[in-house]
Structure formats: structure tokens, C-alpha cells
């Protein structure tokens, strides 16, 4: 019997590549960076709006460039992935009980998707006016 405990070797920077669950987890976390960057773009837009019409129009011109359009498309894809993966993990993160009975995970996930669809349609209706 050895007196030294077994210490498994862990790859320092690529540990998450060994397991598909870890890979999906890290992909979801990386999407947060793009959502944060997009938030920064919106904050810059508010700052330009506060600086006046000319500054805001310049900001809008920059947003019409190909790099900006590509970034917005990528940010949208990552936001959709981030949202869908969060909805799918919600039953584990926030289990619900009503009257002593646990709500099935599929109901919780479905309610989130229905709520998302309702809010999206409402925003499209308001934006179309």
C-alpha cells in the first residue's frame, strides 16, 4: 500500500476538451463574452446619443459597416445559443414545486420558450408601428 494519494493528471488549459459536457459548458460560457461585448456596443451608442446628433449619426454609420454587421450576426447566434442552453438547464438550476408536487422539467423549459416567443412577437409588433 502506498502512502501517497493518487493525484490525477489534469491538462492545465485544455481540460474541457476531454469531455463533451465540459465542451458545451465552456462554449456557453464563451458566448457570455460576446454578449458582454454587444452590451458595450449599446453603451457606446447611448454615450454617442448623449453627445448629440452628429456623434450618434457617425455611430450609426459605423454600425452599417461589414465588420459591424458580421459582429452583430455572430452576437445574435451566440445570444440564441446562450439562451437555449440556459432554458434547457433551468429545471436543474430552479426546480419548481406546486402543492408538494414537482413540475416536470419539460414544462419549465416549454414555459420559457413560450415566454420568449411572446416577448419576441410583442417587440416585433411594437417595432413595426
Buried (B, 14 or more C-beta within 10 A) or exposed (E): EEEEEEEEEEEEEEEBEEEEEEEEBEBBEEBEEBBEEBEEBEEEBEEBEEEEEEEBEEBEEBBEEEEEEEBEEBBEEBBEBBBBBEBBBBBEEEEBEEEEEEEEBEEBBEBBEEEBEEEEEEEEEEEEE
